[in-house]
Amino acid sequence: MSEHQSRQGWIIGIIVVIVVAAAAYWLWTGEEKKNEVPITKVIEEPQTTPEPETMTQPEVAAPAPEPQEPAPAEEPAREPPPPLNESDKTAYDDLMALAPDNALSRWLVPDEVIRKWVAAANAGSRGELIHKHRPLKTIRGPIIVTGSSMEGYQLSPDNYRRYDQPVRLFALMNTDTAVGLYQYWYPRLSQAWGELGIRNKTFHQIVIEAIDQVLAAPEIEGPIQLVRPSVYYKFADPKLEKLPGIQKLMIRMGPDNATRVKEKLKELKEKLEAMPVQKPETNQAQ
């Protein structure tokens, strides 16, 4: 698989990551050279804690509260989620139900579903794109670059159409259903998060941070100028080239698709932040 294919698989990755992590889930590959785009013109391209009040006598800051977890959804008609090591089929089926007519079957990887989405959300919270053990299949098809070495290169607007289908599915997803699945699966998401050994944040906090990374992507209008200093294309604007991988992906999908993704993520974030929370469980089923 080419480096660019691997990276572009992340359009679905960023979408599925944030929805699986924010809905158990469906929102955005081998090691790649960071911040690079392949050179050929047609190439394979592969988702506050309030400050404590200051005491006047004595002047001592109150201890920070422990991270809190979302309270599980109340769905008495449904059995609790299966153990993590036996959860793939049920989790995969729930993800498939977020879009009609098995539309997600061409994207979703059916094994280690919960663990892969958790790892992807963790990377997304830092603005990074996961490269190994990714939860989505690679998007196939060419990325179109226009121009020449004499006049300069541009990312063709025709390339944005590659992202239309997954973005449309994400935008049409029922937010309440997605958040309900997130609550239902949260015990297993939290368990998989615990396996990573990160103790200073809950998985719920990681999901919000991943969403914020996407929302922080700059909005670019007009042609995307590229340069080719060596073998690979890069953004001509140094400020764009230095952006985190997730935000650069948002630029590559085009302004219209990026806007639709952001609108849905704002809606999801509002629901997630309004969820009741509880303290983390000390023991979770294996």
C-alpha positions as CSV (number, residue, x, y, z in Angstrom):
1,M,0.0,0.0,0.0
2,S,1.3,3.4,-0.8
3,E,2.0,6.0,1.8
4,H,-0.7,8.2,0.4
5,Q,-3.3,5.4,0.2
6,S,-2.5,4.8,3.8
7,R,-3.0,8.4,4.8
8,Q,-6.1,8.9,2.8
9,G,-7.8,6.0,4.4
10,W,-8.1,8.4,7.2
11,I,-11.0,10.3,5.7
12,I,-13.2,7.5,6.9
13,G,-10.9,7.1,9.9
14,I,-11.4,10.5,11.3
15,I,-15.1,10.3,10.7
16,V,-15.5,6.8,12.2
17,V,-13.0,7.4,15.0
18,I,-14.9,10.3,16.4
19,V,-18.3,8.8,15.9
20,V,-17.3,5.3,17.2
21,A,-15.5,7.0,20.0
22,A,-18.4,9.4,20.1
23,A,-21.0,6.9,19.2
24,A,-19.4,3.5,19.4
25,Y,-18.8,4.7,16.6
26,W,-18.4,5.8,13.0
27,L,-16.5,9.0,12.3
28,W,-12.1,9.6,10.7
29,T,-1.8,3.7,7.9
30,G,2.2,1.4,8.1
31,E,4.6,4.1,8.9
32,E,4.6,7.1,6.6
33,K,6.8,10.1,6.0
34,K,5.1,12.8,8.0
35,N,3.3,15.6,6.1
36,E,3.9,14.3,2.6
37,V,1.8,13.8,-0.5
38,P,2.9,11.6,-3.4
39,I,4.2,13.2,-6.5
40,T,2.5,11.8,-9.5
41,K,-0.4,13.8,-10.9
42,V,-2.8,10.9,-10.6
43,I,-1.9,8.7,-7.7
44,E,-3.6,6.4,-5.3
45,E,-5.1,8.1,-2.2
46,P,-6.1,6.1,0.2
47,Q,-12.4,11.5,11.1
48,T,-12.9,22.8,31.6
49,T,-12.7,21.9,34.6
50,P,-13.5,25.1,36.3
51,E,-10.6,26.6,38.2
52,P,-11.1,26.1,42.0
53,E,-12.0,29.3,43.8
54,T,-9.0,30.9,45.5
55,M,-9.3,30.9,49.3
56,T,-8.4,34.1,50.9
57,Q,-7.2,32.5,54.2
58,P,-5.0,30.7,53.5
59,E,-4.3,31.0,49.7
60,V,-4.4,27.3,48.8
61,A,-5.8,25.9,45.5
62,A,-8.4,23.1,45.8
63,P,-7.3,19.7,44.4
64,A,-8.3,19.0,40.9
65,P,-11.4,16.7,40.6
66,E,-11.0,13.2,39.4
67,P,-11.8,12.6,35.7
68,Q,-15.4,11.6,35.3
69,E,-17.0,9.0,33.0
70,P,-20.3,9.2,31.1
71,A,-23.1,7.4,32.9
72,P,-24.2,4.3,31.0
73,A,-27.4,4.6,28.9
74,E,-30.5,3.3,30.5
75,E,-31.6,0.6,28.0
76,P,-33.3,-2.1,30.1
77,A,-34.5,-3.9,27.0
78,R,-30.9,-4.7,25.9
79,E,-28.4,-6.9,27.6
80,P,-25.1,-5.3,28.7
81,P,-22.4,-5.2,26.0
82,P,-20.4,-8.5,25.7
83,P,-16.9,-8.9,27.1
84,L,-14.3,-6.9,25.2
85,N,-12.6,-10.0,23.8
86,E,-16.0,-11.2,22.4
87,S,-17.4,-7.8,21.3
88,D,-16.4,-7.6,17.6
89,K,-19.5,-8.9,16.0
90,T,-21.9,-7.0,18.2
91,A,-19.9,-3.8,17.9
92,Y,-19.5,-4.2,14.2
93,D,-23.3,-4.7,13.7
94,D,-24.0,-1.6,15.8
95,L,-21.7,0.5,13.6
96,M,-23.3,-0.9,10.5
97,A,-26.7,0.2,11.8
98,L,-25.6,3.9,11.7
99,A,-26.0,4.0,7.9
100,P,-28.6,2.4,5.7
101,D,-28.2,-0.5,3.2
102,N,-24.9,-1.7,4.6
103,A,-23.3,1.4,3.3
104,L,-20.4,1.2,5.8
105,S,-19.4,-2.4,4.9
106,R,-16.9,-1.1,2.3
107,W,-15.1,0.9,5.0
108,L,-15.2,-0.9,8.4
109,V,-12.7,-3.4,9.6
110,P,-14.5,-6.2,11.5
111,D,-11.8,-7.3,13.9
112,E,-10.6,-5.7,17.2
113,V,-13.3,-3.1,16.6
114,I,-13.4,-1.4,20.0
115,R,-9.6,-1.4,20.5
116,K,-8.9,0.0,17.1
117,W,-11.4,2.9,17.5
118,V,-9.9,3.7,20.9
119,A,-6.4,3.8,19.5
120,A,-7.5,6.0,16.7
121,A,-9.3,8.4,19.0
122,N,-6.2,8.6,21.2
123,A,-4.1,9.5,18.1
124,G,-6.8,12.0,17.0
125,S,-6.7,13.8,20.3
126,R,-3.2,14.8,19.5
127,G,-4.1,15.7,15.9
128,E,-2.4,12.6,14.6
129,L,-3.5,9.9,12.1
130,I,-3.2,6.3,13.1
131,H,-1.0,4.3,10.7
132,K,-0.9,0.7,12.2
133,H,-3.9,-1.4,13.1
134,R,-6.2,1.1,11.5
135,P,-10.0,0.5,11.9
136,L,-10.9,1.3,8.3
137,K,-10.2,-0.1,4.9
138,T,-8.2,2.0,2.4
139,I,-10.1,4.3,0.1
140,R,-9.1,3.4,-3.5
141,G,-8.9,5.7,-6.4
142,P,-6.7,8.5,-7.7
143,I,-6.0,11.9,-6.2
144,I,-5.8,14.5,-8.9
145,V,-3.1,17.2,-9.0
146,T,-3.2,19.9,-11.6
147,G,-0.5,22.2,-12.9
148,S,3.2,21.7,-13.6
149,S,6.6,22.4,-12.3
150,M,6.7,25.6,-14.3
151,E,3.4,27.1,-13.2
152,G,3.1,25.4,-9.9
153,Y,0.9,22.5,-8.6
154,Q,-2.6,22.6,-7.2
155,L,-4.8,20.0,-5.6
156,S,-7.7,19.6,-8.1
157,P,-11.2,20.3,-6.9
158,D,-12.2,17.0,-8.6
159,N,-10.3,15.3,-5.8
160,Y,-12.8,16.5,-3.2
161,R,-15.4,14.2,-4.7
162,R,-13.6,11.2,-3.2
163,Y,-14.8,12.3,0.2
164,D,-18.4,13.0,-0.7
165,Q,-19.9,9.6,0.2
166,P,-18.4,9.1,3.7
167,V,-19.0,12.8,4.6
168,R,-22.7,12.5,3.4
169,L,-23.2,9.3,5.5
170,F,-21.7,11.0,8.5
171,A,-23.8,14.2,8.1
172,L,-27.0,12.1,7.8
173,M,-26.3,10.0,10.9
174,N,-28.8,10.3,13.7
175,T,-26.9,12.1,16.5
176,D,-29.1,10.7,19.3
177,T,-28.7,7.2,18.1
178,A,-24.9,7.6,17.9
179,V,-24.6,9.1,21.3
180,G,-26.9,6.3,22.7
181,L,-24.5,3.7,21.2
182,Y,-21.6,5.6,22.7
183,Q,-23.1,5.3,26.2
184,Y,-24.0,1.7,25.7
185,W,-20.5,0.7,24.6
186,Y,-18.7,3.1,27.0
187,P,-17.8,0.4,29.5
188,R,-15.9,-1.5,26.8
189,L,-14.4,1.7,25.3
190,S,-13.2,2.6,28.7
191,Q,-11.8,-0.8,29.3
192,A,-9.8,-0.7,26.0
193,W,-8.6,2.7,27.0
194,G,-7.4,1.4,30.3
195,E,-5.3,-1.2,28.4
196,L,-3.2,1.7,27.0
197,G,-2.0,2.5,30.5
198,I,-2.9,6.2,30.3
199,R,-4.3,7.2,33.7
200,N,-4.5,11.0,33.8
201,K,-7.5,11.3,31.4
202,T,-10.7,9.4,30.8
203,F,-11.6,8.1,27.3
204,H,-14.5,10.6,27.4
205,Q,-12.0,13.5,27.6
206,I,-10.0,12.0,24.8
207,V,-13.1,11.9,22.5
208,I,-13.8,15.6,23.2
209,E,-10.2,16.5,22.5
210,A,-10.2,14.6,19.2
211,I,-13.3,16.5,18.2
212,D,-11.7,19.8,19.1
213,Q,-8.7,18.9,16.9
214,V,-10.9,18.6,13.9
215,L,-12.9,21.7,14.7
216,A,-9.6,23.7,14.9
217,A,-8.7,22.9,11.2
218,P,-8.5,26.2,9.3
219,E,-11.0,27.0,6.6
220,I,-9.3,27.3,3.2
221,E,-11.1,28.8,0.2
222,G,-9.7,28.7,-3.3
223,P,-7.1,26.5,-4.8
224,I,-4.7,24.5,-2.5
225,Q,-1.2,25.3,-3.7
226,L,1.4,22.5,-3.6
227,V,5.1,22.4,-4.0
228,R,7.4,19.5,-4.8
229,P,10.7,20.0,-3.1
230,S,11.8,16.4,-3.6
231,V,9.7,13.3,-4.3
232,Y,6.5,14.3,-2.6
233,Y,4.1,17.1,-2.8
234,K,3.7,19.4,0.2
235,F,1.5,22.4,1.0
236,A,3.1,25.5,-0.4
237,D,2.0,27.5,2.6
238,P,4.4,26.7,5.5
239,K,1.7,27.3,8.0
240,L,-0.5,24.7,6.4
241,E,2.3,22.2,6.1
242,K,3.0,22.5,9.9
243,L,-0.6,21.6,10.8
244,P,-1.4,18.3,12.6
245,G,-2.2,15.5,10.2
246,I,-6.0,15.5,11.0
247,Q,-6.3,19.2,10.2
248,K,-4.4,18.7,6.9
249,L,-6.8,16.0,6.0
250,M,-9.7,18.3,6.6
251,I,-8.1,20.7,4.1
252,R,-7.6,17.9,1.5
253,M,-11.2,16.9,1.6
254,G,-12.3,20.4,0.4
255,P,-14.1,23.3,2.0
256,D,-17.7,22.0,1.5
257,N,-17.0,18.5,3.0
258,A,-15.0,20.0,5.8
259,T,-17.9,22.3,6.7
260,R,-20.3,19.4,6.8
261,V,-18.0,17.4,9.0
262,K,-17.6,20.3,11.4
263,E,-21.3,21.0,11.7
264,K,-22.0,17.4,12.7
265,L,-19.1,17.3,15.1
266,K,-20.4,20.5,16.9
267,E,-23.7,18.8,17.2
268,L,-22.1,15.6,18.6
269,K,-19.9,17.6,21.0
270,E,-22.9,19.5,22.4
271,K,-24.6,16.2,23.2
272,L,-21.5,14.6,24.6
273,E,-20.8,17.5,26.9
274,A,-24.4,17.4,28.2
275,M,-24.2,13.7,29.1
276,P,-24.4,12.7,32.8
277,V,-21.1,11.5,34.2
278,Q,-20.0,9.1,36.8
279,K,-16.7,8.2,38.4
280,P,-14.6,5.6,36.5
281,E,-15.4,2.0,37.3
282,T,-12.7,0.2,39.3
283,N,-13.4,-3.2,37.8
284,Q,-14.7,-3.9,34.4
285,A,-15.6,-7.2,32.7
286,Q,-12.8,-8.8,30.6
